[in-house]
Amino acid sequence: MSERTFDVIVERDADGWYVAEVPALRGCRTQARTLDELRVRVREAIAICLDEPDDSSDRPTFVGVERVTA
């Protein structure tokens, strides 16, 4: 199986946990106390999500994140 690259959105919640979401894979989310642990867990979550039937054809394509001052 060939490697695939995924965009991952990383945020930190009010309790200090890091939360990762993979927009291209429905329901693919995980959390961890440290960024290093999050990187390991997000790879595990991606592997699990890739084992599920592919229903990502209706998912939007991730374009990017922009910071806007208003």
C-alpha positions as CSV (number, residue, x, y, z in Angstrom):
1,M,0.0,0.0,0.0
2,S,1.4,3.4,-0.9
3,E,1.7,6.3,1.6
4,R,-0.9,9.0,1.6
5,T,-0.6,12.5,3.0
6,F,-3.3,14.2,5.0
7,D,-3.9,17.7,6.3
8,V,-4.4,17.7,10.1
9,I,-6.1,20.5,12.0
10,V,-4.5,20.8,15.5
11,E,-6.1,22.8,18.3
12,R,-5.6,23.1,22.1
13,D,-8.8,23.0,24.2
14,A,-9.5,24.9,27.4
15,D,-8.1,22.0,29.6
16,G,-4.8,22.0,27.7
17,W,-5.4,18.9,25.6
18,Y,-4.2,18.9,22.0
19,V,-7.0,17.9,19.6
20,A,-6.4,16.7,16.0
21,E,-8.9,16.3,13.2
22,V,-8.3,15.0,9.7
23,P,-10.9,16.7,7.5
24,A,-10.5,14.3,4.6
25,L,-11.5,11.3,6.8
26,R,-15.0,11.5,8.3
27,G,-14.9,11.2,12.1
28,C,-11.1,11.0,12.2
29,R,-10.2,12.8,15.5
30,T,-7.9,12.2,18.5
31,Q,-6.5,14.0,21.4
32,A,-3.4,13.9,23.7
33,R,-1.6,15.8,26.4
34,T,1.5,16.6,24.3
35,L,2.2,17.3,20.6
36,D,4.5,14.4,20.4
37,E,1.9,12.0,21.7
38,L,-0.7,13.6,19.4
39,R,1.4,12.9,16.3
40,V,1.6,9.2,17.2
41,R,-2.1,9.1,18.0
42,V,-3.2,10.9,14.8
43,R,-1.2,8.3,12.7
44,E,-3.1,5.5,14.6
45,A,-6.4,7.3,14.0
46,I,-5.7,7.6,10.3
47,A,-4.8,3.9,10.0
48,I,-8.1,3.0,11.7
49,C,-10.1,5.4,9.5
50,L,-8.5,4.0,6.4
51,D,-9.7,0.5,7.4
52,E,-13.3,1.7,7.2
53,P,-15.2,1.7,3.9
54,D,-14.3,4.9,1.8
55,D,-17.2,7.3,1.9
56,S,-15.0,10.4,1.5
57,S,-16.1,11.2,-2.1
58,D,-18.7,13.7,-0.8
59,R,-16.2,15.4,1.6
60,P,-14.9,18.9,0.7
61,T,-11.2,19.3,-0.2
62,F,-9.1,21.0,2.5
63,V,-7.7,24.2,1.1
64,G,-6.0,25.9,4.0
65,V,-6.3,28.0,7.1
66,E,-6.1,31.8,7.0
67,R,-5.8,34.3,9.8
68,V,-8.1,37.3,9.4
69,T,-8.0,40.5,11.5
70,A,-11.3,42.3,11.8
